[in-house]
Amino acid sequence: MLKSLALIIFVALGVFIADQALKTLFVEGFRAYTQCIDLILVYNKGVAFSMFAFLEEALKWIQLALLVGVVGYTLWLKQKCYLIPVGIMVGAGFSNVIDRFIYGGVVDYVYWHCGFNFAVFNAADVMIDIAVLWLFILNYKPKMCKS
């Protein structure tokens, strides 16, 4: 179990550091504008599409508890194939939670507006989506998950 936890932490730390480095660029003033994508700075007080913003301060604690729960559940499952995607999810999720503690909201910076206006998001959001898709595939294709 210690090796599994170490792998989750190692992956999470890599994702966390990369995401925080990107966010620092935008907090320090980087901006770029194109025909389809603007790189801007927005502080999201909620989660996806600003949902649950009404939870305010409680939201970061709820998310932190959920991340700890995901790690605990993954270790309890003892499925090694889940360790990397969970590490990605936890690193990205923790990066967003840390933003809430430091800035009062998640640092979002990618604004897609080509053909339609989409929500502003960040690299951590993309990493969470990838991790969830990866876990979904592993869950429904058990042959891919040999422990």
MOQUI-V957184 format. One record per backbone hydrogen bond with DSSP energy under -0.5 kcal/mol. CO is the residue of the C=O (numbers start at 1). NH is the residue of the N-H. E is the energy in kcal/mol with one decimal. If there is no record, write none. Layout:
CO:NH:E + CO:NH:E
This chain:
1:5:-2.5 + 2:6:-2.3 + 3:7:-2.2 + 4:8:-2.2 + 5:9:-2.6 + 6:10:-2.6 + 7:11:-2.5 + 8:12:-2.8 + 9:13:-2.7 + 10:14:-1.8 + 11:15:-2.2 + 12:16:-2.8 + 13:17:-2.7 + 14:18:-2.1 + 15:19:-2.6 + 16:20:-2.7 + 17:21:-2.1 + 18:22:-1.9 + 19:23:-2.5 + 20:24:-2.2 + 21:25:-1.3 + 22:26:-1.2 + 23:27:-2.4 + 24:28:-2.2 + 25:30:-2.5 + 26:29:-1.2 + 32:39:-3.6 + 36:113:-3.1 + 37:34:-1.1 + 38:40:-0.8 + 38:111:-2.8 + 39:32:-1.9 + 42:44:-0.7 + 42:108:-3.1 + 43:45:-0.7 + 44:106:-2.8 + 47:50:-2.2 + 48:51:-1.8 + 50:53:-1.1 + 51:47:-3.0 + 52:55:-1.8 + 53:56:-1.7 + 55:58:-1.8 + 56:59:-1.1 + 56:60:-0.5 + 57:60:-0.6 + 57:61:-0.8 + 58:62:-2.4 + 59:63:-2.6 + 60:64:-2.1 + 61:65:-2.2 + 62:66:-2.3 + 63:67:-2.3 + 64:68:-2.1 + 65:69:-2.4 + 66:70:-2.4 + 67:71:-2.1 + 68:72:-2.6 + 69:73:-2.8 + 70:74:-2.3 + 71:75:-2.4 + 72:76:-2.2 + 73:77:-2.0 + 74:78:-1.2 + 74:79:-0.7 + 78:80:-0.7 + 79:82:-1.8 + 80:83:-1.3 + 82:86:-2.2 + 83:87:-2.3 + 84:88:-2.4 + 85:89:-2.5 + 86:90:-3.0 + 87:91:-2.5 + 88:92:-2.4 + 89:93:-2.8 + 90:94:-2.9 + 91:95:-1.8 + 92:96:-1.9 + 93:97:-2.2 + 94:98:-2.8 + 95:99:-1.6 + 96:100:-1.3 + 97:101:-1.5 + 98:102:-2.5 + 99:103:-3.4 + 99:104:-0.9 + 99:105:-0.8 + 100:104:-0.8 + 106:44:-2.8 + 106:108:-0.8 + 108:42:-2.4 + 109:40:-1.8 + 109:111:-0.7 + 110:112:-0.6 + 110:121:-2.1 + 111:38:-2.6 + 112:118:-2.7 + 113:115:-0.8 + 116:118:-0.5 + 119:112:-0.5 + 121:109:-2.1 + 121:110:-3.1 + 122:126:-1.4 + 123:127:-2.5 + 124:128:-2.5 + 125:129:-2.1 + 126:130:-2.4 + 127:131:-2.6 + 128:132:-2.6 + 129:133:-2.3 + 130:134:-2.6 + 131:135:-2.7 + 132:136:-2.5 + 133:137:-2.5 + 134:138:-2.5 + 135:139:-2.3 + 136:140:-1.8 + 137:141:-1.2 + 141:144:-2.3 + 142:145:-1.3 + 144:146:-0.8 + 145:147:-0.6
